């Protein structure tokens, strides 16, 4: 198979997985509330940075892409 075709298939699968995460993200109770996520609220100012959640999602995507490349 053409490398461009393989790349398009992988990109499509990744987009489907990301779309499912966005649509089902509110139903996964731990997503976005992991220990290590930075949340600061002072008066009218709120700062939220999902550090641990980003690392977990990055590890999952890396594992999926590694399995597809084999």
Backbone as CSV, one residue per row, in Angstrom:
resi,resn,N_x,N_y,N_z,CA_x,CA_y,CA_z,C_x,C_y,C_z
1,UNK,0.835,-1.169,0.000,0.000,0.000,0.000,0.887,1.241,0.000
2,UNK,0.440,2.243,-0.620,1.147,3.512,-0.720,1.314,4.135,0.677
3,UNK,2.506,4.671,1.011,2.702,5.293,2.328,1.731,6.447,2.603
4,UNK,1.368,7.173,1.566,0.407,8.259,1.755,-0.948,7.696,2.166
5,UNK,-1.345,6.597,1.585,-2.613,5.964,1.943,-2.617,5.491,3.387
6,UNK,-1.505,4.888,3.824,-1.397,4.445,5.212,-1.475,5.630,6.167
7,UNK,-0.797,6.692,5.799,-0.813,7.886,6.652,-2.219,8.450,6.773
8,UNK,-2.947,8.501,5.668,-4.315,9.022,5.708,-5.226,8.138,6.550
9,UNK,-5.031,6.832,6.488,-5.838,5.918,7.306,-5.556,6.138,8.786
10,UNK,-4.276,6.252,9.146,-3.907,6.469,10.553,-4.444,7.801,11.040
11,UNK,-4.314,8.842,10.239,-4.828,10.158,10.624,-6.338,10.103,10.813
12,UNK,-7.023,9.384,9.939,-8.475,9.234,10.070,-8.862,8.519,11.348
13,UNK,-8.147,7.468,11.690,-8.443,6.725,12.916,-8.179,7.590,14.139
14,UNK,-7.088,8.337,14.118,-6.777,9.222,15.239,-7.861,10.291,15.391
15,UNK,-8.336,10.836,14.275,-9.400,11.839,14.342,-10.696,11.246,14.909
16,UNK,-10.994,10.013,14.550,-12.187,9.361,15.095,-12.047,9.171,16.601
17,UNK,-10.880,8.740,17.048,-10.655,8.534,18.488,-10.743,9.859,19.238
18,UNK,-10.151,10.899,18.693,-10.208,12.212,19.339,-11.656,12.714,19.363
19,UNK,-12.397,12.501,18.295,-13.806,12.884,18.265,-14.622,12.146,19.308
20,UNK,-14.339,10.860,19.484,-15.035,10.097,20.526,-14.676,10.605,21.917
21,UNK,-13.410,10.949,22.113,-13.018,11.500,23.413,-13.731,12.815,23.705
22,UNK,-13.869,13.662,22.695,-14.559,14.927,22.903,-16.043,14.718,23.170
23,UNK,-16.663,13.783,22.460,-18.093,13.573,22.646,-18.392,12.813,23.936
24,UNK,-17.499,11.911,24.347,-17.714,11.137,25.562,-16.905,11.651,26.741
25,UNK,-16.166,12.718,26.543,-15.272,13.238,27.576,-15.980,13.634,28.856
26,UNK,-17.169,14.165,28.739,-17.887,14.573,29.950,-18.405,13.371,30.733
27,UNK,-18.499,12.216,30.088,-18.995,11.014,30.763,-17.886,10.213,31.430
28,UNK,-16.628,10.563,31.149,-15.493,9.918,31.807,-15.153,10.784,33.016
29,UNK,-15.456,10.306,34.237,-15.359,11.194,35.407,-13.947,11.652,35.748
30,UNK,-12.925,10.871,35.458,-11.565,11.245,35.840,-10.880,12.114,34.805
31,UNK,-11.430,12.222,33.597,-10.783,12.988,32.536,-10.879,14.482,32.843
32,UNK,-9.741,15.118,33.036,-9.705,16.541,33.350,-9.661,16.838,34.826
33,UNK,-9.704,15.810,35.665,-9.663,16.015,37.109,-8.621,15.114,37.769
34,UNK,-7.542,14.889,37.086,-6.486,14.039,37.622,-5.605,14.814,38.592
35,UNK,-4.999,14.102,39.556,-4.005,14.774,40.393,-2.836,15.218,39.499
36,UNK,-2.456,16.433,39.595,-1.409,16.969,38.733,-1.952,18.002,37.766
37,UNK,-3.274,18.059,37.618,-3.884,19.126,36.826,-3.858,20.401,37.665
38,UNK,-3.462,21.489,37.059,-3.294,22.747,37.789,-4.587,23.549,37.691
39,UNK,-5.148,23.883,38.848,-6.396,24.641,38.921,-6.247,25.715,39.986
40,UNK,-6.291,26.978,39.554,-6.155,28.106,40.469,-7.361,29.010,40.285
41,UNK,-8.059,29.307,41.395,-9.221,30.193,41.332,-9.077,31.244,42.418
42,UNK,-9.017,32.502,41.989,-8.903,33.627,42.917,-9.810,34.746,42.439
43,UNK,-10.849,35.005,43.189,-11.772,36.077,42.830,-12.410,35.830,41.472
44,UNK,-12.210,36.767,40.546,-12.772,36.654,39.205,-11.841,35.952,38.227
45,UNK,-10.704,35.485,38.715,-9.699,34.866,37.846,-9.659,33.366,38.079
46,UNK,-9.726,32.602,36.997,-9.608,31.145,37.075,-8.593,30.692,36.039
47,UNK,-7.644,29.870,36.481,-6.633,29.314,35.591,-6.678,27.805,35.715
48,UNK,-6.801,27.119,34.592,-6.847,25.655,34.589,-5.923,25.143,33.499
49,UNK,-4.987,24.286,33.884,-4.088,23.660,32.926,-4.058,22.164,33.200
50,UNK,-4.623,21.344,32.298,-4.709,19.900,32.532,-3.393,19.189,32.214
51,UNK,-2.404,19.366,33.049,-1.073,18.812,32.813,-1.086,17.284,32.830
52,UNK,-1.596,16.687,33.888,-1.608,15.224,34.000,-2.508,14.599,32.937
53,UNK,-3.647,15.218,32.670,-4.555,14.709,31.639,-3.883,14.744,30.275
54,UNK,-3.143,15.795,29.989,-2.435,15.899,28.710,-1.382,14.815,28.575
55,UNK,-0.686,14.522,29.659,0.335,13.477,29.613,-0.300,12.112,29.382
56,UNK,-1.405,11.824,30.057,-2.083,10.539,29.885,-2.596,10.382,28.457
57,UNK,-3.211,11.414,27.911,-3.721,11.352,26.536,-2.562,11.195,25.554
58,UNK,-1.455,11.880,25.803,-0.285,11.749,24.937,0.260,10.327,24.959
59,UNK,0.313,9.711,26.138,0.787,8.332,26.233,-0.143,7.363,25.503
60,UNK,-1.440,7.574,25.605,-2.399,6.710,24.917,-2.256,6.845,23.412
61,UNK,-2.146,8.063,22.917,-1.999,8.281,21.469,-0.675,7.701,20.978
62,UNK,0.398,7.856,21.760,1.693,7.286,21.386,1.620,5.768,21.303
63,UNK,0.958,5.144,22.252,0.806,3.692,22.242,0.005,3.224,21.036
64,UNK,-1.077,3.918,20.721,-1.907,3.550,19.560,-1.108,3.685,18.268
65,UNK,-0.387,4.781,18.123,0.408,4.973,16.900,1.537,3.955,16.811
66,UNK,2.133,3.598,17.942,3.197,2.573,17.937,2.631,1.232,17.485
67,UNK,1.432,0.890,17.957,0.824,-0.384,17.566,0.455,-0.407,16.083
68,UNK,0.045,0.733,15.525,-0.299,0.775,14.098,0.928,0.738,13.215
69,UNK,2.057,1.200,13.708,3.277,1.196,12.882,3.923,-0.177,12.812
70,UNK,3.595,-1.066,13.724,4.177,-2.413,13.717,3.532,-3.196,12.663
